[in-house]
Each structure stands twice: as structure tokens, then as C-alpha cells.
């Protein structure tokens, strides 16, 4: 029987090969439009997820799995071994011709030991990084290069780079950014825009084994297989940069409040009202939504599709005065919503009640009223 590390590497490689095949069939010389690129990412995600789940069931039938593309099963909390996988990290970049910053993440968490096996595949680069085998390079550059998300960079990163005399560059995929630090193409990866355990488990497993520093941005350890798999932030860097980066972040974020996992999920949903990108919105398969007493969504997929392409959401131009209140498994958001048609803008007052008993939004109830 293969070792856990060998299995992680094999699964990441096989899922990566499948994603390359799907991409080669769908991506031609003509770039896909935004909707088609998103759909390609979704298809790749689902296909790679099916491969990983089937292979893990066959190879490690007693282990639990936490995957971005599958409903969370709370039984994993009682299991001694949990595979944490992201079948396609960087689905947006995957749908764009010429982009290599997407990855496959496969990691094993064990009780009282943390991440014990990990692999990150970057199929478009033809590379697979395995925890315990990969080693961090020592770059020869005068100014540290800090990588951030190209869709949600930390607000403080420009000031942080100035403090350490560094530069900032953006890139897709947490795995791609982490492996760029490992290769020496960059010196640090800083994220503060919210993530999930599957976004960082495998990259952190590989990076830690390679000798890099990995932590939350406040310096506390990254903990996995938690009841709620939300992880707000992440720092991966060369060890000699950890102290100045953590000190700079602490000074720059001293007064910043941090969302709870449930509030972060509600905030992601509300952000999608304007961005029309619901790829990061966690909706349960049987999630339903009511608006002013009328049922407006019967499943997570339907609600997500409406957020991205529904005609009723397209005129939304801004969310303002957003406030949250949380108690137990419920979050209530109150905000003003601007709806623009031509030169005219109508503002309405919105109250959205989110029921979030676990790692997904189960139900949404909205009340929309005129705003004086």
C-alpha cells in the first residue's frame, strides 16, 4: 500500500491531468467570455472532485474527507484522519487561456499531529510539490516580493511592503502563490480576505515541511478540521521575514475588527449582489430563499445562478451602510441597496436573515422596503 504522502501526490497528479484534458477540449484560441469561463471552472471542479472522492474511498475507506465541492459532514470531527482537498484552486484562472496560476490541493490531517501529508499540483506548469520532498529556494533579490490575491488583496499590503522595503504582485490561487514562495519566485504570501481550510491545508503542509514560516497574520497557528472550516487569513514567508512582516501587520491592523465565520459567509453573499460572482458563496444544496414572503430560490445552485446571471440583480450598483448582528447560528444583515437604471438610482432598505447552522448557508429570508 502506498504511503499517505505518495497517495496525496498521486491524487493531485491524476486530478491535475484530468483538469488539463478538460481545459484542452474547452479552451481554444478564442478566449471564453466571463460566463463560459466560470462554467468551465465549475465543470473542472466537479470532475476533479469526483475523481478525488472515488480514489480516496477506494484507497482509504475509513478516512473522512472535507472538500470544497462537497457538503460538509460533521462526522469528520470524530475521525482521526481527514483528507482536506480543493479539487481546483483558482477556478477563475483555470477558465482563462494562458493562465497557469491554478492548482490541485490534497492534504491529510491527523488528530494531535495536524497536516501529516500534503501535495500541491500545478498542472499547467507540469509540477507537483510534495510535503517532505520539496525544499524552499533562497532567492537572491534586494527587495522582498510579496504576493497577494488578485481579486481581494489586503487593504494594508501597500503600507506593509513599504515598511519592509518590498514590492507587491498579484496572482491567482492560494496554492500557486504558496508554491511561488517555495520556488523563490516570491518571498511572502499575505492574505486577509477570508479563506477556507481547503484553500491552505495542502499549501501549508508543503510549505512547512520545506522550512517556510506559516501562520495566521497575527502569528497564531493555523488549525484544521475545525467545526467551522473558515480561516480568515494566512501568512507564508521565508523564516527571516516572519518577524518584520508580523510586526508590520500587527501595527497596521491594530484597530481592525475581524468577521466571525458566519458573518464572513453572509458578507460574501452580499458582496456577490454587486460583483455577480457567487463562486465563493457557500450555499447548502437545499438552501432556500424568501423575499417579502415570496419564495425566490429552491436550491443553492439556483440561488447562485440567479446571483450571477439573474436579471433582477444586474441593476444593483452598490451596497451601503452594511451592518451585521449575529447570535447562535443566525446572522442578520441590514444595508441600503442602490439600483441603477440609466441615469436614475433607486435606493431600498434591505434586511437579510441568514440561517447558518454549519459550514453552509441553509436559508435566507429577505425583507425589502422603500428607503425615504
Legacy VTK file of the C-alpha trace (Angstrom):
# vtk DataFile Version 3.0
C-alpha trace
ASCII
DATASET POLYDATA
POINTS 372 float
0.000 0.000 0.000
1.258 3.485 -0.831
2.195 5.904 1.936
-0.072 8.865 2.650
2.412 11.231 1.002
2.591 9.034 -2.100
-1.194 8.865 -2.241
-1.509 12.654 -1.913
0.965 13.160 -4.751
-0.724 10.562 -6.956
-4.188 12.033 -6.413
-3.040 15.599 -7.066
-1.309 14.433 -10.252
-4.316 12.470 -11.526
-6.763 15.275 -10.793
-4.396 17.718 -12.489
-4.164 15.541 -15.601
-7.957 15.345 -15.767
-8.233 19.126 -15.468
-5.686 19.596 -18.251
-7.702 17.285 -20.526
-10.954 19.150 -19.843
-9.259 22.501 -20.349
-7.638 21.405 -23.620
-11.015 20.333 -25.023
-12.827 23.511 -23.999
-10.245 26.280 -24.347
-9.434 27.124 -27.932
-7.666 30.069 -29.497
-10.639 32.356 -28.863
-10.898 33.477 -25.212
-14.079 32.439 -23.411
-16.455 35.102 -22.189
-16.856 35.525 -18.430
-19.868 33.232 -18.102
-18.285 30.455 -20.176
-15.000 30.713 -18.253
-16.862 30.364 -14.943
-18.787 27.376 -16.249
-15.554 25.706 -17.360
-14.177 26.214 -13.856
-17.278 24.651 -12.322
-17.133 21.625 -14.609
-13.462 21.118 -13.877
-14.068 21.467 -10.138
-16.839 18.859 -10.140
-14.960 16.379 -12.314
-11.768 16.609 -10.249
-13.779 16.345 -7.031
-15.475 13.151 -8.230
-12.083 11.644 -9.086
-10.624 12.522 -5.675
-13.611 11.242 -3.692
-13.737 7.955 -5.583
-9.991 7.403 -5.224
-9.953 8.246 -1.512
-12.908 5.951 -0.838
-11.044 3.124 -2.557
-7.631 3.780 -1.008
-8.587 4.981 2.500
-12.205 3.889 3.106
-12.156 4.666 6.838
-10.892 8.238 6.461
-13.146 11.298 6.290
-12.988 13.959 3.569
-13.502 17.719 3.700
-13.764 19.103 0.170
-14.702 22.477 -1.248
-17.043 20.785 -3.715
-18.894 18.504 -1.286
-21.354 19.100 1.536
-19.626 19.204 4.902
-20.221 16.091 7.024
-19.843 16.821 10.739
-18.819 13.188 11.289
-15.316 14.233 10.222
-14.878 15.913 13.612
-14.829 12.481 15.291
-12.491 10.891 12.752
-8.786 10.500 13.475
-7.858 11.136 9.832
-9.408 13.703 7.492
-8.366 14.432 3.920
-8.770 18.133 3.122
-8.929 18.719 -0.623
-9.512 21.513 -3.085
-10.079 19.858 -6.476
-9.442 23.111 -8.355
-7.985 26.093 -6.548
-8.173 29.075 -8.867
-11.213 28.112 -10.930
-11.417 31.630 -12.385
-7.843 31.466 -13.690
-8.440 27.921 -14.956
-11.046 29.282 -17.361
-8.681 31.894 -18.806
-6.360 30.916 -21.651
-2.665 31.233 -20.875
-3.052 31.281 -17.076
-1.005 28.784 -15.070
-1.907 30.080 -11.590
-4.356 27.344 -10.614
-3.729 24.205 -8.590
-4.970 20.978 -7.024
-4.658 20.595 -3.235
-4.595 17.275 -1.372
-3.730 17.154 2.345
-4.170 14.723 5.225
-4.945 15.969 8.738
-4.412 13.627 11.688
-5.563 14.203 15.245
-2.846 15.541 17.569
-0.472 15.841 14.612
-2.023 18.331 12.179
-1.201 18.115 8.467
0.925 15.000 8.005
0.855 14.578 4.220
0.334 17.154 1.503
0.684 17.692 -2.215
0.040 20.685 -4.448
-0.123 20.153 -8.198
0.281 22.989 -10.668
-0.721 21.097 -13.808
-0.195 23.958 -16.267
3.424 24.159 -15.061
3.858 20.378 -15.075
4.828 20.412 -11.395
3.731 18.566 -8.243
5.091 19.658 -4.859
5.024 17.071 -2.074
5.467 17.731 1.628
8.804 16.363 2.821
10.282 16.216 -0.679
10.097 19.858 -1.792
12.652 22.311 -0.407
12.398 26.086 -0.263
14.763 28.017 -2.520
16.739 31.005 -1.270
16.075 33.902 -3.634
18.717 36.491 -4.421
16.849 39.792 -4.565
17.318 43.057 -2.760
13.643 43.828 -2.119
11.204 41.230 -0.764
8.411 40.365 -3.189
5.006 39.951 -1.521
2.240 38.059 -3.310
-1.444 38.791 -2.757
-4.750 37.683 -4.210
-5.563 39.379 -7.500
-9.242 39.536 -6.523
-9.065 40.510 -2.839
-5.676 41.926 -1.776
-5.326 43.058 1.862
-6.005 46.762 2.328
-2.804 47.136 4.331
-0.426 45.419 1.909
0.965 48.561 0.226
1.881 50.045 3.608
3.293 46.689 4.726
5.507 46.442 1.644
6.779 49.959 2.277
7.691 49.054 5.867
9.812 46.084 4.811
11.176 47.713 1.657
9.361 45.273 -0.578
7.196 45.132 -3.687
3.704 43.725 -4.229
2.462 41.453 -7.009
-0.875 39.706 -7.510
-1.562 36.121 -8.541
-4.476 33.688 -8.541
-4.777 30.513 -6.431
-3.514 30.172 -2.874
-1.568 27.085 -3.901
0.095 28.881 -6.803
1.158 31.768 -4.567
2.467 29.479 -1.827
4.486 27.415 -4.306
5.888 30.613 -5.848
7.316 31.436 -2.408
8.701 27.908 -2.134
10.387 28.182 -5.545
11.896 31.548 -4.629
9.842 33.460 -7.202
8.495 35.471 -4.260
9.371 35.940 -0.602
5.968 36.068 1.081
2.286 35.428 0.532
-0.116 37.517 2.620
-3.880 37.020 2.632
-6.549 38.658 4.767
-9.683 38.402 2.617
-11.100 35.181 4.028
-10.349 31.587 3.069
-11.412 28.038 3.865
-9.390 25.139 5.198
-9.123 23.540 1.754
-7.566 26.735 0.366
-4.497 26.467 2.579
-4.178 22.971 4.120
-2.086 21.400 1.347
-0.014 24.537 0.554
0.744 24.975 4.258
1.632 21.294 4.639
4.112 21.503 1.770
5.499 24.896 2.833
6.023 23.956 6.492
7.833 20.754 5.536
10.025 22.814 3.193
11.126 25.111 6.025
8.929 28.152 5.409
7.007 30.089 8.055
3.224 29.535 8.008
0.704 31.122 10.389
-2.317 33.344 10.729
-1.472 37.026 10.184
-1.481 37.539 13.967
1.182 34.843 14.321
-1.101 32.177 15.793
-1.032 28.635 14.379
-3.265 27.514 11.532
-5.684 24.873 12.833
-7.515 22.420 10.617
-10.529 20.102 10.858
-12.386 22.689 12.910
-16.194 22.634 13.335
-16.427 25.622 11.004
-13.765 25.359 8.256
-13.383 29.115 7.714
-9.865 30.568 8.024
-9.787 34.373 7.727
-6.137 34.935 6.871
-2.740 33.454 6.130
0.969 34.290 6.037
3.529 32.105 4.250
7.035 33.523 4.002
10.748 32.958 4.373
11.526 32.499 8.053
13.725 35.583 8.323
10.836 37.748 7.120
8.269 36.417 9.599
9.103 38.778 12.471
9.142 42.046 10.471
6.039 41.064 8.489
4.052 40.024 11.567
5.098 43.175 13.424
4.096 45.357 10.485
0.741 43.623 10.079
0.040 43.972 13.816
0.629 47.720 13.685
-1.397 48.206 10.513
-4.395 46.134 11.652
-4.477 47.058 15.345
-7.933 48.632 15.158
-9.441 46.338 12.534
-12.365 44.141 13.559
-12.450 40.599 12.196
-15.543 38.821 10.933
-16.708 35.629 12.578
-17.010 32.673 10.174
-20.787 33.095 9.860
-20.621 36.850 9.298
-17.907 36.273 6.690
-20.221 33.899 4.816
-23.074 36.410 4.900
-20.722 39.183 3.758
-19.587 37.061 0.795
-23.217 36.610 -0.260
-23.935 40.341 -0.034
-20.771 41.209 -1.972
-21.981 38.956 -4.789
-25.095 41.127 -5.182
-22.831 43.747 -6.751
-19.977 41.653 -8.164
-22.281 38.958 -9.641
-19.553 36.455 -8.754
-21.038 33.845 -6.423
-18.241 31.296 -6.772
-17.160 31.775 -3.144
-20.669 31.887 -1.654
-21.271 28.793 0.482
-24.871 27.697 -0.083
-26.268 24.354 1.056
-27.619 22.120 -1.676
-31.166 22.535 -0.323
-30.799 26.202 0.589
-33.939 28.253 0.003
-34.591 31.984 -0.109
-37.706 34.050 0.579
-38.088 37.720 -0.342
-41.021 39.694 1.101
-42.873 36.436 1.662
-42.282 35.061 -1.852
-40.034 32.058 -2.429
-37.240 33.159 -4.781
-34.845 30.216 -4.645
-35.263 26.466 -4.121
-31.648 25.279 -4.106
-28.127 26.509 -3.614
-27.374 26.112 -7.312
-30.469 28.083 -8.318
-29.700 30.940 -5.923
-26.070 31.038 -7.032
-27.110 31.121 -10.679
-29.523 33.993 -10.055
-26.841 35.990 -8.246
-24.578 35.678 -11.275
-26.986 35.959 -14.205
-30.427 36.879 -12.856
-31.911 39.968 -14.454
-33.234 41.237 -11.114
-29.679 41.503 -9.759
-27.987 43.143 -12.746
-29.152 46.722 -11.982
-27.721 46.577 -8.435
-24.908 49.114 -8.334
-23.905 49.431 -4.669
-24.344 48.175 -1.112
-24.088 50.861 1.578
-24.249 51.204 5.361
-23.835 47.472 5.894
-24.278 46.241 9.475
-24.341 42.726 10.921
-25.779 41.167 14.035
-25.031 37.564 14.976
-26.490 35.236 17.567
-26.198 31.475 17.655
-26.370 30.129 14.123
-28.158 33.202 12.743
-26.816 36.351 11.104
-28.891 39.401 10.224
-27.545 41.959 7.769
-29.089 45.399 7.295
-27.999 47.644 4.453
-29.029 50.071 1.734
-29.097 48.818 -1.835
-28.696 51.115 -4.841
-30.471 50.019 -8.027
-29.479 51.955 -11.134
-31.342 52.161 -14.439
-29.887 54.637 -16.897
-29.374 57.915 -15.039
-31.834 57.064 -12.269
-30.916 55.356 -8.997
-33.444 53.897 -6.586
-32.357 53.119 -3.022
-34.106 50.467 -0.922
-33.565 49.258 2.644
-32.785 45.540 2.938
-32.784 43.144 5.877
-31.395 39.674 5.129
-31.646 36.888 7.712
-29.175 34.036 7.175
-29.524 30.650 8.876
-26.031 29.113 9.064
-26.017 26.035 11.326
-22.754 24.698 9.898
-20.338 25.458 7.091
-23.009 26.483 4.570
-25.925 28.911 4.400
-29.109 26.859 4.819
-31.784 29.532 4.399
-32.130 33.231 3.549
-35.096 35.455 4.336
-35.097 38.977 2.905
-37.310 41.965 3.596
-37.014 44.865 1.144
-38.589 48.220 1.962
-38.596 51.691 0.411
-35.896 53.982 1.708
-37.048 57.521 2.481
LINES 1 373
372 0 1 2 3 4 5 6 7 8 9 10 11 12 13 14 15 16 17 18 19 20 21 22 23 24 25 26 27 28 29 30 31 32 33 34 35 36 37 38 39 40 41 42 43 44 45 46 47 48 49 50 51 52 53 54 55 56 57 58 59 60 61 62 63 64 65 66 67 68 69 70 71 72 73 74 75 76 77 78 79 80 81 82 83 84 85 86 87 88 89 90 91 92 93 94 95 96 97 98 99 100 101 102 103 104 105 106 107 108 109 110 111 112 113 114 115 116 117 118 119 120 121 122 123 124 125 126 127 128 129 130 131 132 133 134 135 136 137 138 139 140 141 142 143 144 145 146 147 148 149 150 151 152 153 154 155 156 157 158 159 160 161 162 163 164 165 166 167 168 169 170 171 172 173 174 175 176 177 178 179 180 181 182 183 184 185 186 187 188 189 190 191 192 193 194 195 196 197 198 199 200 201 202 203 204 205 206 207 208 209 210 211 212 213 214 215 216 217 218 219 220 221 222 223 224 225 226 227 228 229 230 231 232 233 234 235 236 237 238 239 240 241 242 243 244 245 246 247 248 249 250 251 252 253 254 255 256 257 258 259 260 261 262 263 264 265 266 267 268 269 270 271 272 273 274 275 276 277 278 279 280 281 282 283 284 285 286 287 288 289 290 291 292 293 294 295 296 297 298 299 300 301 302 303 304 305 306 307 308 309 310 311 312 313 314 315 316 317 318 319 320 321 322 323 324 325 326 327 328 329 330 331 332 333 334 335 336 337 338 339 340 341 342 343 344 345 346 347 348 349 350 351 352 353 354 355 356 357 358 359 360 361 362 363 364 365 366 367 368 369 370 371
